[in-house]
Amino acid sequence: MTDRLFLPVLLGTTRQERQSEYVARWLAGVMEKRVDIETRLFDPRDFDLPRDHYGMETKDQFPEWRDAIVRADGLVIVTPEYNHGYPGTLKSVLDLLLREYVHKAVALVGVSAGPWGGTRVVESLVPVVRELGLAVCFSDLNFPVVKSKFDAAGNLLDPAYEKRAADFLDELVWMARTLRWGRENLPSKFHPK
């Protein structure tokens, strides 16, 4: 299978001076260079999120997000860790849809100012994305002490991340291709034939 996979990237926060934006933009750039991936970066700042209701009734208010996830073969989430958890904005964006995620791969990227590299945010996101029907990839990508990884212009300072990102994306591509084959060839209540 050599056709390209559509794997959008979702940035997890709207916080000012967010360091995770450097990670998301860099990773989306790496993905754009690959012949097996097509991507698009989604920024939660571009969502006029509802304040009082989420769910299936709101998905038509966000047609670009809905259509991207319907078309997507998987998803990459790049999120900072806030007090051992994920930003509320990220949860709000994810909760706009449900069935559209089912049986698609998700790869998680944790970002933190401290030494743990977002490992706790990744752990806290796993049950959330699982409940949405996403299949979590085996490999995560973590950016500890993120300010030391990028310069003020967003350029990567640590070349070791090139190989880490390649391995991370290889796993995502494998999962996304496998799940695409399953959605197309194995009928289920979510993907009837």
N, C-alpha and C positions, 0 to 999 in steps of 0.2 A: 504494500500500500504506500504509494508515494504522494497522494494528494495532500494538500495542506489542511491542517487542523485550525479551527478558529478558537483561540484561547484568550479571552479578554483578561485584563488585569484590573482589579479593583483596589484602589487605595483606601485605607481604612479610617482616615481621620480628616477633620477639617481644621485642626488646631493650627494656630499661627506658628510660623517658623518650624514647621514639621520636617524633621529629618527623614522621615519615611518617604517623603516625596522624592528625594534623591534616589532612594532604593527603587521605588516604583518606576521612575523614568529611566533609570539605568537598565533595569531588568526588561522593561518593554523594548528598549533599544536593542538589547541582546536578542530578544525574541524576534524582532523585525528582521534581523540579519539572517535568520535561519530559513532555509528553503521549505521546511516542513511545518512552519507556523505562520499564521496570520494573527495579529493581535490588535487590540484597541485599549487604551488606558481610560478607565472611568474614575472620575474624581468626585467624591461625595459633595464637594462644594457646588457642583453643578446640579444637584438634586434639590428641588424645593419640597422637602420632606413634610408629610402630613404630621400634625401635632397630636391628633386624637384618634386616628384609626389606621390600621395596617392590614394587609392581607389581600386576598384575591380581588376585592372590590377596588383596590387602588392601583392595580398593575397597569391599567390603561392610561393612567396619568403619567406614566413613565415609559412611553413607547420605545424610545431608543434602548433603554436598559432591558425591557421585556424582550424586544426583538433580538437583541444581541445574545441574551441567554437562551432563547429558543433556538437560535442558530448555533450557539457555542457547542464545542465538543468537550469543554472543560473550563475551568476558571482558576486564576491565580489571585490570591488575596495577600496583599502586602499591608501589614498592620503593625503599629507600635503597641507596646505593652503599657497599659495604664494601670498601676496598682494591682498587678498580677492578672489583669483581665484585658478585654478588648474594648475599644471605644464604642459608646452608645450609637454613634453615627453609623458605624459599620453594621451593627445589628439592625438598625433601622433600614438601611439599604437592602440588606439581605432579606429582611422580612417582607419586602414589597412583592416577592414572588414565592412560589412553592413548587408546584408540579413541574415548572420549567427547568428546575435543577435536577430532577430525578434521573439517576443512572448516568451522571456525568462526573468526570474527575475534578478534584479540587486540589491544588497545591498551595501550601501555606508558607508565607515568609514572615518571620518574626523580627521586629526591630526594637532595640532598646538603647537607652542612654547608658545603662549599666552593663555588667559583665556577662549576663545570662543570655543576651541576644534574642530576647523575645520567646524563649522556650515556654514560659508560663502562658503567654497569650496563645501560642499554638495549642498547648494542651487544653486551654479553656474553650478554644474554638471547635475542637474536634466534635464534641457532642452536638454543638449547634449545627454545623454543616452536615453532620450525619442525619440529624432530624429533618433537614431540608431535602434529603435524598442524594446528596453528593457523596462520592466515594473518595476518601482521603488518600492521597499518595503516600507512599512509604517514606519518601525523602522530604525533608523540610530544608529551608534555607534560612539561616539566622545571621543577624547583623548586631553583635554586641558592640558597645561603645561606638555607636554609629557615627558620631562626629569625627572619629579618627579614620573612617573608611572613605570619606568623600571630602573634596575641597569645597570652598565657598561657592564655586560655580557648578557643583554637582558632579564633578569628575571623580571617578573611582581612583582611590589611592592604593588599594591593596589588590595586586594582580591575582592573588590566590582565589579571589572570587570568580574569576573567569571560568576556571575549571569546576568550581563548586556549582556555579549557575548552569554550566553545560550538563553536568550529571543530574542536577535537579530537573532540568527541562527534558532530558532524555527519559527520565522516569515518568514525568507528566505525559509526554507524547505516547509512551507505551500504554499507560493507563487509558488515556483518551481514545487511542485507536481501538483498544480492546473493548472498551465500553461502547464506542460507536458501532462496532461490529455487532455487539450484543443488542443494542437498540434497533438496529436495522434487520437483524436476522432471527432474533428470539422474541417472539411476541410475549407481552406481559400486560397487565392491566394498565400500565402507564404508557406502553408503546404497542398498542394493538396493530395487527397486520390485516 
